[in-house]
Structures are given as C-alpha cells and as structure tokens.
C-alpha cells in the first residue's frame, strides 16, 4: 500500500511540474511558481518540518521541483529566492543527481554578483 501511495504522489508531482513547465514556455512565471509551490507544499512534507505529518514520505522529486523553482526565480530576477532553492538542494539532497546543476547555478550567480 505504501508503494502505491508513493507512486501516486510521484505522479501528482510530475503532473504539477509538467504544468509548471507549460507555463514557463509561455513566460508565465508567476503561474509556474504557484504550481511548483503547490507541489512542494502538498507533496513534499519533509521540506517543511513544521507542517510534516508523521508517516508522510517525500515524493523523491523534491530536488527536481526545487531546481525548477530556482530556475524560474532566476528568470524573474528574484536572486535571493533562487539562491535559497539551490542551497536547499545542496544542503539537504546530497545524494541527488541535481546537486551539480544547483551548484552550477550558485556559481553562476556568484560570478555575476547576484
């Protein structure tokens, strides 16, 4: 049962990220941010320990959502918000394959002084 729930949760997150990318392609950054935030708030309980419920399992897609959110903030020139997303990946998801892109974005931001 737990595996089925994890699969359903992952599908819901993937759908939200798909919709967010749809909005990004149309330069609707605010809508993309809202979809990603919705996915993180509702399907990534481990990111917010204040609202996490006992027994909730993360979807495994949190680094992908955070990276997409950070990239969206970069496009919006919201440097502080973008940096925060990349730093969460670097600090909390060391096993993720997305740690390298997150570090690259942080380096890019440092080089440009933003």
Secondary structure by P-SEA (a helix, b strand, c coil): caaaaaaaaaaaaaaaaaaaaaaaaacaaaaaaaaaaaaaacccccccccccccccccccaaaaaaaaaaaaaaaacaaaaaaaaaaaaacccccccaaaaaaaaaaaaaaacc
